[in-house]
Structure formats: C-alpha cells, structure tokens
Amino acid sequence: MAERYLYDYSSHRAVMYGVGDHLYPLSGSKAEHWISGDYIFCMKTQAISFWILGKDVYGHLGRGELTRQPLYYFGD
C-alpha cells in the first residue's frame, strides 16, 4: 500500500504520513488518526479532528465549525 503525506500549509513541510485509512506522525509508527469518508478522527478521543475537501484539510473546531483556511494538504 502506498504512503501519502500530509503537509502543513504554512511551512509546506510534511507533518504526517498516511497508509490506508490511518495517519501516523513522521517520527512514529503508532497511528494517531484514521480517515473515514471526508473526516479525520483522533484515535485517542474518537472525535472528529479534521475535515477533508479535495486535497485540503480543515481543522474541526466542534459543533460543525471548521477553520476558515485549510491547515494541511495531501501531497500527490
């Protein structure tokens, strides 16, 4: 299964990598998030952490609110 990387919009540096439906920190091998549809969930809290729109990833602030600008993006 191919890896794909999640990049920070500000620095354009990779912050996480994904394998299948799981996201891992660059320096670790334990999944911190999982992807289901257009949402990214936190493994620890089981809550929605982010929302995916195309390649852009927005922060989930709670109660259906999202960050105005994307925080991350998926590289090719």
Secondary structure, 3 states (H helix, E strand, C coil): CCEEEEEECCCCCEEEEEECCEEEECCCCCCCEEEECCEEEECCCCCEEEEEECCEEEEEEECCEECCCCCEEECC
